[in-house]
């Protein structure tokens, strides 16, 4: 049996995994106003819990990058989604800060694999010119998951309570594993379902290496970090990641604290900004592919990343000055998340632009870890600087966007495959 466009089925399943991933992680923030009452917890406890998630997520990015390079994307995704689905089920048994923190920690370390796994998957299944599009589709899953999560979790909570809501979303993850194992049998070169035309198209758009070199191991991190370009990716992720995560973690709390929203009202408002993120994910990949018809990979990537950074900066400043109602606030966040996803699809793709497939997971995983560390720092800071207003937090985010763009221009002179240093 041959399947036309098999690579799109594969990235579609990765996108679906990301949707499930974001439903799982968004559930806590959306249901927190009621969970904290049942468990006797406070907003300071919430900051600790999300930082447990963030720190284990940071460790998971590094660990999973190495794991995916060792076992491949097929088994890597099975391991990731199995353990994060199990972690979701365990939330049913939470009785306080310690147990909830433990289950969030398991969720964090296992969910982290989705990102380096996707970058590695796209390097294997797509030619260079299509990778940003594939990454955009993958990243759209984060936005779609957040769009679906707010109203869906609010409805599940109303019908079954928060404990059974975690059970339901955990079961969905286990079900995903079945089609993944069916469709992702082998890599494109050996997959029995791929058409010859598609296989040739994928392989012709990738760096061709000899059989001898194909047996070589990926570069160790010590060698990867000799390249200043690798540090450009790490710095860019460090600066840009908090922009996304502040809204994922804190927007439901902001709506509850500033406007007195309950779980149902949070569900009615919190989904809308992620529509902008979904559009931005696809638009960033589509636009860079369009630019590459007339520009080099380097110029196209940098132009799209710069434009996304400018959109983020402008929208955050607009939110600080003009967002005095819930509708205005979520509208400005819509634009912020559009700009974030417009840029991040191309920033995440840089690892596969610079390194060979067997080294991509290590750099992508480390970049995710560095980004998560930055988010953890922000999570510790936010409760301390937002006692009166969230404006100080928004000002910090506005500054981070241009710093991320600047990191790429300063440290990555040209986006092209790197040659190993002796």
N, C-alpha and C positions, 0 to 999 in steps of 0.2 A: 504494500500500500504506500502511495506517495501522497504527501500533503503539500499543497501549494502554499507558499508564504509561511513555512514552518517557523521561521525566526519570529514572526509576529505573534504566533500562538504562544511561543516560549515567553516573549516579553509581556504578553497579555497575562500569563499566569504569574509572572513576577510582580506585575502591577496589582493583581488581585491579592497576592500575599501582602503587599504593602498596604492595601486597603484594610485587610484584616489586622495587620500590625498596628495601624493607627486607631482602629476602633478599640483594640485592647488597651492601648496606652492612654487614650482620651477618656476612657470610662471613669477613671478616678477623679479627674478634675470636674467632670460634669456632675457626678453624683456626690461630690465631696460635701456640699452643704448638709446633706442628710446623713452621709456616712460618719461625719465627725460627731454628730449628735448620738448615733448608736454606739460609737466606739469611745466616746468621751475624749475626743482629740481637739486640738486648736489649730489656728493658722500657722503657728510656729512649727507644730508637728507636721503640717503639710509640707512646709519648706524642707524639713529633714527627710521626709518620705520621698519627695521628688528628687532630692539630692542623692539619696541611696540609689534610686533608679538611675540617675545621671552618672554617678561614679561607676556603678557596675556596667552601665551602658558604655562608658569610656573604656573600661577594661575589656568588655566584650568586643568592641570594635577592633582592638589590637589582637585579641586572641582569635577572633573569627577570621580576620584577614589571613592569619597564618594557617588556620584550619582549612579554609577554602582553597588556599594554594596547595595544601597537602591532599585533601580528599576530593577536590573538584566541586563544581557548583551544584551538581545533582544531589549528592549526599549532604553537602553543606547546607542547602536550603531545607532538606528533610530534618536535619538535626536542629536547625534554628527554630523552625515553626513547631516542631514537636515540643520542644522545651518551653517556648513562650506560651503555647496553648495550655500546657500543663500548669504553668505558673498562673495563668488566668483562672483555671479551675480551683487552684489552691486559695484564691482570694475568698472563696466561700467560707473558709475556715478561720478567717482573720478575727482576732479577739481584742487587738489593741495595737499600740505603736510598734512593738517588737515584731509581732507576727506579720502585720501588714508590711512593715519595712523589709522583712525577709522575702516575702512573696514578690514585692516590687523589685528587689534585687535580682531574683531569678529571672523575672520578666526582662529587666534591663540587659543582663548579660546575654540572654538568648535572642532578644529582638535586634540587638546590634548587628548580628550577622547579615541581616537583610541588605545593608548598604554596601559593604565591600563585596558581598556576593553578587549584587546587581551589576556593579562596575565590572567585575570579572566576567560575569555572564555576557554582558554587552560586548566586551572585548573579544569573546569567543564567537558570538553569533552575528555580529554586525561588522560591515566594513567601516573604516574610519569615518567616512563622510556621513554615515547614518547613526553613529554612536550617540550624538547629542539628542537626536530624535528619540532613540531608544531610551536614553536616560531621562528624557522629558516625559515619556509615557510612564516609565517607572516612578518618577517623582510625582506625576499626576495622581498615582495611587495614594500618596500621603495626603494630598489635598482632598481627593474623593473620599478617603477613609474618614477624614475630619468632617467633611460635609455630611456624610451618612451618620457618623457617630453621634453628633449632637441630638438630632431629632429621634434617631433609633434608640439610643440609650435612654433618653427621656421617656419614651413610650414603654420600653422594656422595664424600666424602673417603676413606672406607674402600675404596670401589670403584675410584676413579679418581685419587686424589691431589688436592692443592689446585689445581694448575694447570688441569686439565681441569674441575674444579668451577666455576671462574670462567668457562670457555668455555660450559658448559651454561647457567648462569644468565644469561649475556649473550644467548644465542640466544633464550631465553624472552622477553626484552624486545623484541627485533625482531619477534617473532610478534604481540605485543600491538598493534602499530601497525595491523595489518590490520583487526580489528573496529572499532577506534576511527574509522578513516576511513570505514568503511561506515555506522556508526550516527550519528556526529556530523557530519552533512552541513552543517547551518546552525544558527543560533540558533533558539529556539522560535518566534519570530514568523514565520519564513520556512521552517521545516523541512517538507519535503513529507510526512513520515511521521507527524507529530503530529496527533492528533485535535483537532477544534475545541474540544471540551469541555476537554481538558487545556491547550490553548494559552490559552483564556480564563481558566482557573483560575490559571495561572502569571502571566499578565500582570496580572490583576486584583489580585493580591497583591503587586505591585511598584509602585514609584513611577512614575506615568505622566508622560511628558514629551512635549513637542511635537516635530514633525518638525525644526523649526529647532534646538531644543536638543539633539536626538539627534545633530546634526552637530558639536556642540561637542567640543573636546578635553578630556581629563581635566585636573584641576588639577595644576600642577607641585608638587613637594615643598615648595618654598619657601612656597607658600600653604597646603598641607596642614598644615605644621608650625606655622602660626600658631594652630591650634586646640590648646588644652591637652588636649582629649580624645584627640588623636593621640598626645600624649606619654604619656597614661595607658596606651594600648595598648603603646607601646614599652617603658615601664617594667615593665608586667606581664609581657611576654615576656622581658625581660632577667632578671627574677628567677625565673621559673618554668621556663624551658627547661633549665637544668642538671639539674633533678630527673629528667627523662626520659633525657637523654643520658648521665648518669653510669652508669646501669644498662645502656644499650645498649652503650657503649664498654667499661666496666670490669667488669660483672658476670662475663663469662667469665674475665677475668684474676683477679678476686677468687676465684672458685671454684677456679681453678688454683693460685693463690698460697696461699690460706688452707687449702684442703682437698686440694690435690694432685691435682685432677681432670685427666684427659686429655681429648682431643677428644671421645671417645665419651661420657664421663661428663658433660661440659659439655652435650652434646646432650640427655642424659636429664633434666637439671635446668633449664637456662636458658630453656626454652620456657614453663614454667608461669606465671611472673609476667605474661606477656603475655596470658594468658587473662583476667586481671583487667583489663588495659588494654582488651581488646576489649569486654568487658562494660561498662566505664566509658564507652567512646565512644558506644555505643548508648544507655545509660542517661541520660547527660547530655543528649543531644538529645531523647530521649523525655520526660524530666522537665520540661525547660524548655517544651516544647510543651504539656504538660499544665498547667503553671502559667499559661501565657498565656491559658488559657480564663477565668481570673478575675483575673489580675494584668497590669499593663502589661509591655511588653517590658523596660523598665528594671529593674523589680523582679524579674521572672522570671530574667533573665540574671544579675543580681547575686546572687540567692539561690543559684543553682546553682553559680556560681563560688566563692562563700564556702563552701558545703558541701564542694566538692571540695578546697579548700585545707585545711579542718579535717581531712578524712580523711587527706590527705598528711602533715600535721604529726603527727597522732596515730600513724600507722603507722610513721613514721620513728623517733619516740621509742620505740615498742614494739620496733623492730628493734635499736636501740642497747641497750636494757635486757634483752631476752629472746631474741634470735636467736643461740643458741649452737650450733646444728646447721645443716647445709645445708638440711634440710626447713623448719625454722623461718625461716631467712633468706629463702628463696624465697617462703614464705607471707606474710611481712610485705611483701616487695617486690610481691607480687600486689596487696595492698591499696593500697600507695603508687601503683602504676601505674593502678589503678582510679580513684583520686582525681584523678590527673593528667589522665587522658583525660576524666573527668567534667567537669573545669573547662575544659581547653584547647579543646574543641570550641566552647564558648561564647566564650572569649577570642578565638579566631581569627575567629569570625563578626563580631566588633565592627567590623572594617573595612567590611564590607558593610552593617552597621546604620547606620553614620555617614555613609558617602560613596556617591556615585553610582557606577554600574558602571564607568565609564571611569577612575575614580580609585582604585578598590579595589586593583588590582594593585600600584600604587606604594606605598601604605601597608602592605599585607600583605607585600610584598617587603621593605620597610625593616624592618618589625617582625621578620621572620624573620632578617634580617641582624643586628639588635641582639641577638636571642636567641642566634644562633650565636657572636657575639663573646663573650657571657657564658660560653658553653660552652667556648670556646677558653681563656678565663682559667682556668676550673676545671680543664681538662685539664693546664695548666701547673702548677697548684697541687697536684693530687692526688698525683703521685709524691713530692712533697716532704713532704706532711703525712701520708702513709700508710706510712712506713717501718716503723712499729711496729704501728699499728692503723688501720683505716678509720673509726674512730669520729669523728675530727675532720671528715672529709668528710661524714659523715651529719649531724653537728650543723649544718654550714653549710647543707645542703639543707633541714633542718627549719626554719631561720630564713627561708629564701627563700620558702617557700609563703605565709605570712601577709603578707610584704612585697608579693608579687604582687597579692594580694587588696586590700590597702590602697591600692595605686597606682590601681586602678580606682575605688574609692570616693572618693578625694581628687581625682582629676583628671577623672573623667567624672561630672559632676553628674547628667546624665540621658542615657540611651542613646536617641538619636533622630537622624534625619537632620540634618546640620549645614548651616547656611546660610553661603554663601561670604562671607568678610569682604572689605571694600573695601581 
